Amino acid sequence: MLAPQPAAARPVAPAAGLSSPLLAVNNIEVRYQGSILVLKNVSLTVNRGEIVALLGSNGAGKTTTLKSISSLIQDEEGRVSEGQILFEDQAVHNHDPVATVRRGLVQVMEGRRVLEHLSVEQNLIVASAPIRSASRAQLRESLDQVYGIFPILAEFRQRESGYLSGGQQQMLVIGRALMAKPRLLLLDEPSLGLSPLLVSRIFESIAQINRELGTSILLVEQNARVALGVAARGYVLENGRIVMEGSRDELLGNDDLREFYLGMSADGRRKSFKDVKQYRRRRRWLG
C-alpha cells in the first residue's frame, strides 16, 4: 500500500547553501466553490533545468495541481485556500494567469487545444502575444526554434491546424507554449490518445526542449514508464495527496508503483488486465 507520508517528511525548502528551487509548492490545499476540498497538503519542488514527473490515476488531482500552479484554476471557481506556491521565490498562487505566463510559467493543457481555423504558424504567432516587446527578428527566431524541435510543423506551417493529426496537434500546442519563452513548462498528459510511436516522438522532443533550451518541466502523466524515462525524479498523487516521491530509479524499483502503475509483478512479469483491475480494487479498499 502506498501510505501517505507525513507532511514533515516532505521537505519543501532547499538545504542550507543550495539555491532555492525554481518552483516550490508548499503544503497547499485547493478548494472549488469555496468548500469542495480537492488537494490536501500537496508539496513538491522543481529545480532549475530539471524534469519532474507527477504521476497518478484519473481523478487523483494531477490536473488540479497544474492549474493551481498556473492560476488557471480560477476559471473553474477554484482557489488555493492554504499554503503557498512560489515561482522564483515569488508567490504566484491565485494570481492573474496572464501575468503568470509573463513571469515565464506556462501550462500546456491536455486535449490538444489548437485554434483549428488558424494555420500552424498563426497559432504560434498568437501565442507570442504575452511577450509584447518581441521584435520581428525575435519572433522569427522563436518560430525557427520551434520548427527546429518539430520539423513537421515547418512543413505544414500554412495548413489549418484543425487538419493536423493528433500527434501533430500535440507538437503544435507544445510549440505554442515555447513561443512564450517559458522557464517552467507544465505539461498535462502529453501522451493522451497517441500511438506508442508518436508518444516516443513527443517525449524525445520534451527531453530535447529541456536539454537544448534549459527549460524546466513539470510533467503530468498516467504513463509512469514513459514519464520516468525522461524525468529525473517524480511524485505520486492519490486522492489529492502526495503519497510517494523519489528518484526515477527509486520509483521504478518500488513494488507498489510497478504493480499499480506499470502492471508488473514483483518478479518482473507483466500482470494480466484482470490482475491489475483486482489490484486497483484492493487499493481502493485499503486506501
C-alpha positions as CSV (number, residue, x, y, z in Angstrom):
1,M,0.0,0.0,0.0
2,L,1.2,3.5,-0.9
3,A,0.8,5.0,2.6
4,P,0.6,8.8,2.8
5,Q,3.8,10.4,4.1
6,P,3.5,12.9,7.0
7,A,3.9,16.5,5.9
8,A,7.2,16.8,7.9
9,A,8.8,14.0,5.8
10,R,8.4,16.0,2.6
11,P,11.0,18.8,2.6
12,V,9.8,21.9,0.6
13,A,12.8,24.1,1.1
14,P,16.4,23.5,-0.2
15,A,19.2,22.5,2.2
16,A,21.4,25.3,3.5
17,G,23.9,26.5,1.0
18,L,21.8,25.5,-2.0
19,S,19.9,27.8,-4.3
20,S,16.1,27.8,-3.9
21,P,14.1,25.7,-6.3
22,L,12.6,27.3,-9.4
23,L,9.1,26.1,-8.2
24,A,8.1,25.4,-4.7
25,V,4.6,24.2,-3.9
26,N,4.3,24.3,-0.1
27,N,1.5,22.4,1.6
28,I,-1.3,23.7,-0.5
29,E,-5.0,23.0,-0.1
30,V,-7.2,23.7,-3.1
31,R,-11.0,24.1,-2.9
32,Y,-13.6,24.5,-5.6
33,Q,-16.5,26.9,-4.9
34,G,-15.1,27.7,-1.5
35,S,-15.9,24.3,0.1
36,I,-15.1,21.3,-2.1
37,L,-11.6,20.1,-1.0
38,V,-9.6,18.7,-3.9
39,L,-6.0,18.9,-2.8
40,K,-4.7,18.4,0.7
41,N,-1.2,19.3,1.9
42,V,0.4,18.9,-1.5
43,S,4.1,19.8,-1.6
44,L,6.6,19.5,-4.5
45,T,9.6,21.2,-6.0
46,V,11.1,21.6,-9.4
47,N,14.7,22.8,-9.6
48,R,16.2,24.8,-12.5
49,G,16.9,22.7,-15.5
50,E,15.0,19.7,-14.1
51,I,12.2,17.4,-15.5
52,V,9.9,16.2,-12.7
53,A,7.0,13.8,-13.2
54,L,3.7,14.0,-11.3
55,L,2.1,10.5,-11.6
56,G,-1.3,9.2,-10.6
57,S,-4.5,7.7,-11.9
58,N,-7.6,9.5,-13.2
59,G,-9.1,11.8,-10.6
60,A,-6.0,11.8,-8.4
61,G,-5.7,15.6,-8.6
62,K,-2.9,16.0,-11.1
63,T,-4.5,18.5,-13.4
64,T,-5.8,20.5,-10.5
65,T,-2.3,20.7,-9.2
66,L,-1.0,22.1,-12.5
67,K,-3.9,24.6,-12.8
68,S,-3.2,25.7,-9.2
69,I,0.4,26.5,-10.2
70,S,-0.6,28.3,-13.4
71,S,-3.6,30.0,-11.7
72,L,-5.9,28.7,-14.4
73,I,-7.9,27.0,-11.7
74,Q,-9.6,30.4,-11.1
75,D,-11.5,29.9,-14.3
76,E,-13.3,26.9,-12.7
77,E,-14.1,28.6,-9.4
78,G,-11.1,27.0,-7.7
79,R,-8.6,28.6,-5.3
80,V,-5.6,27.8,-3.3
81,S,-7.0,28.1,0.2
82,E,-4.0,27.1,2.3
83,G,-0.2,27.1,1.7
84,Q,1.7,28.9,-1.0
85,I,3.2,28.4,-4.5
86,L,6.5,30.2,-5.1
87,F,8.0,30.6,-8.6
88,E,11.5,32.1,-8.5
89,D,10.8,32.9,-4.8
90,Q,7.7,35.0,-5.6
91,A,4.2,33.9,-4.7
92,V,2.1,33.1,-7.7
93,H,-0.9,31.3,-6.3
94,N,-4.3,32.9,-7.1
95,H,-2.6,35.4,-9.4
96,D,-3.6,36.7,-12.8
97,P,-2.9,33.8,-15.3
98,V,-1.6,36.2,-18.0
99,A,0.9,37.7,-15.5
100,T,2.0,34.2,-14.6
101,V,2.8,33.5,-18.2
102,R,4.7,36.7,-18.5
103,R,6.8,35.6,-15.5
104,G,7.8,32.5,-17.5
105,L,5.5,29.9,-16.2
106,V,3.4,28.3,-18.9
107,Q,0.9,25.4,-18.9
108,V,0.1,23.2,-21.9
109,M,-3.5,21.9,-21.2
110,E,-4.5,18.3,-22.0
111,G,-6.6,17.7,-25.1
112,R,-4.6,19.4,-27.8
113,R,-6.5,22.7,-27.8
114,V,-5.4,24.2,-31.0
115,L,-7.1,27.2,-32.8
116,E,-8.5,25.0,-35.5
117,H,-9.4,27.7,-38.0
118,L,-5.9,29.3,-37.9
119,S,-2.8,28.0,-39.6
120,V,0.1,26.3,-37.7
121,E,2.2,29.5,-37.9
122,Q,-0.7,31.7,-36.9
123,N,-1.3,29.5,-33.8
124,L,2.4,30.0,-32.9
125,I,2.4,33.8,-33.5
126,V,-0.8,34.3,-31.4
127,A,1.0,32.6,-28.5
128,S,3.7,35.1,-28.5
129,A,1.2,37.9,-27.6
130,P,2.2,37.9,-23.9
131,I,5.7,38.8,-24.9
132,R,4.7,42.1,-26.4
133,S,8.2,43.6,-26.6
134,A,9.4,40.9,-29.0
135,S,10.7,42.4,-32.3
136,R,10.1,40.9,-35.7
137,A,13.5,39.3,-35.7
138,Q,12.9,37.8,-32.2
139,L,9.6,36.4,-33.4
140,R,11.3,34.8,-36.4
141,E,14.0,33.4,-34.1
142,S,11.3,31.9,-31.8
143,L,9.5,30.4,-34.8
144,D,12.7,28.9,-36.1
145,Q,13.4,27.4,-32.7
146,V,10.0,25.7,-32.6
147,Y,10.4,24.4,-36.1
148,G,13.9,23.1,-35.2
149,I,12.3,21.0,-32.5
150,F,9.2,20.0,-34.5
151,P,10.3,20.0,-38.2
152,I,6.8,18.7,-39.3
153,L,5.3,22.0,-38.1
154,A,7.6,23.9,-40.5
155,E,6.5,21.6,-43.3
156,F,2.8,22.3,-42.5
157,R,3.2,25.9,-41.4
158,Q,0.4,27.1,-43.7
159,R,-2.0,24.3,-43.0
160,E,-5.1,24.9,-40.9
161,S,-4.3,23.3,-37.5
162,G,-7.7,21.6,-37.4
163,Y,-6.5,19.3,-40.2
164,L,-3.4,18.1,-38.4
165,S,-3.1,14.6,-36.9
166,G,-3.4,14.2,-33.1
167,G,0.4,13.9,-32.7
168,Q,1.0,17.0,-34.9
169,Q,-1.5,19.0,-32.8
170,Q,0.3,17.9,-29.6
171,M,3.5,19.2,-31.1
172,L,1.8,22.4,-32.0
173,V,0.4,23.1,-28.5
174,I,3.9,22.4,-27.0
175,G,5.5,24.6,-29.7
176,R,2.9,27.3,-29.0
177,A,3.9,27.3,-25.3
178,L,7.5,27.7,-26.2
179,M,6.7,30.9,-28.1
180,A,6.1,32.5,-24.6
181,K,9.7,31.7,-23.6
182,P,8.9,29.7,-20.5
183,R,11.4,29.0,-17.8
184,L,9.0,26.4,-16.4
185,L,6.7,24.4,-18.7
186,L,3.7,22.5,-17.2
187,L,2.7,19.6,-19.4
188,D,-0.6,17.8,-18.8
189,E,-0.9,14.3,-20.3
190,P,1.0,14.8,-23.5
191,S,0.7,11.1,-24.4
192,L,-3.1,11.1,-24.2
193,G,-4.7,9.3,-27.1
194,L,-1.5,8.9,-29.1
195,S,0.1,5.8,-30.6
196,P,3.2,4.4,-29.0
197,L,5.3,5.7,-31.9
198,L,4.0,9.2,-31.5
199,V,4.3,9.1,-27.7
200,S,8.0,8.2,-28.2
201,R,8.5,11.1,-30.6
202,I,6.7,13.6,-28.3
203,F,8.8,12.6,-25.3
204,E,12.0,12.8,-27.3
205,S,11.0,16.4,-28.0
206,I,10.3,17.0,-24.3
207,A,13.8,15.8,-23.5
208,Q,15.3,18.0,-26.3
209,I,13.5,21.1,-25.0
210,N,14.9,20.5,-21.6
211,R,18.4,19.7,-22.9
212,E,18.8,22.4,-25.5
213,L,16.7,25.3,-24.2
214,G,17.3,24.6,-20.5
215,T,13.5,24.7,-19.8
216,S,12.4,23.1,-16.5
217,I,9.4,20.9,-16.9
218,L,6.7,19.6,-14.6
219,L,5.1,16.6,-16.4
220,V,1.7,15.1,-15.5
221,E,1.3,11.6,-16.8
222,Q,-0.6,8.4,-16.3
223,N,2.0,6.5,-18.3
224,A,4.6,6.2,-15.5
225,R,7.1,4.3,-17.6
226,V,7.4,6.8,-20.3
227,A,7.3,9.8,-17.9
228,L,10.1,8.4,-15.8
229,G,12.1,7.7,-19.0
230,V,12.7,11.5,-19.2
231,A,12.2,12.7,-15.6
232,A,15.0,12.7,-13.0
233,R,12.5,12.2,-10.2
234,G,8.8,12.2,-9.5
235,Y,5.9,12.3,-7.2
236,V,2.8,10.1,-6.9
237,L,-0.5,11.7,-6.2
238,E,-3.6,9.7,-4.9
239,N,-6.9,11.2,-3.8
240,G,-5.5,14.7,-3.7
241,R,-2.4,13.9,-1.6
242,I,1.3,13.2,-2.4
243,V,1.8,9.6,-1.2
244,M,5.3,8.9,-2.6
245,E,8.3,10.7,-4.0
246,G,11.7,9.7,-5.2
247,S,14.3,9.5,-7.9
248,R,13.5,7.8,-11.2
249,D,15.2,4.6,-10.1
250,E,13.6,4.6,-6.7
251,L,10.1,4.9,-8.2
252,L,10.7,2.4,-10.9
253,G,12.1,0.0,-8.3
254,N,9.1,0.3,-5.9
255,D,7.0,-2.8,-6.0
256,D,3.7,-1.0,-5.3
257,L,4.3,1.5,-8.1
258,R,5.4,-1.2,-10.5
259,E,2.3,-3.2,-9.8
260,F,-0.3,-0.4,-9.7
261,Y,1.0,1.9,-12.5
262,L,3.2,-0.4,-14.7
263,G,1.2,-3.6,-14.4
264,M,4.3,-5.6,-13.3
265,S,4.6,-8.1,-10.5
266,A,7.4,-8.1,-8.0
267,D,9.3,-10.7,-10.1
268,G,9.2,-8.5,-13.2
269,R,6.4,-10.4,-15.0
270,R,3.7,-8.4,-16.6
271,K,0.3,-8.9,-14.9
272,S,-2.9,-9.5,-16.8
273,F,-5.5,-6.8,-17.1
274,K,-7.7,-8.8,-14.7
275,D,-5.0,-8.9,-12.1
276,V,-4.4,-5.1,-12.4
277,K,-8.1,-4.4,-12.0
278,Q,-8.2,-6.6,-8.9
279,Y,-5.1,-4.8,-7.5
280,R,-6.7,-1.4,-8.1
281,R,-9.9,-2.5,-6.5
282,R,-7.9,-3.7,-3.5
283,R,-6.0,-0.4,-3.4
284,R,-9.4,1.5,-3.1
285,W,-10.4,-0.7,-0.2
286,L,-7.1,-0.3,1.5
287,G,-6.7,3.5,0.8
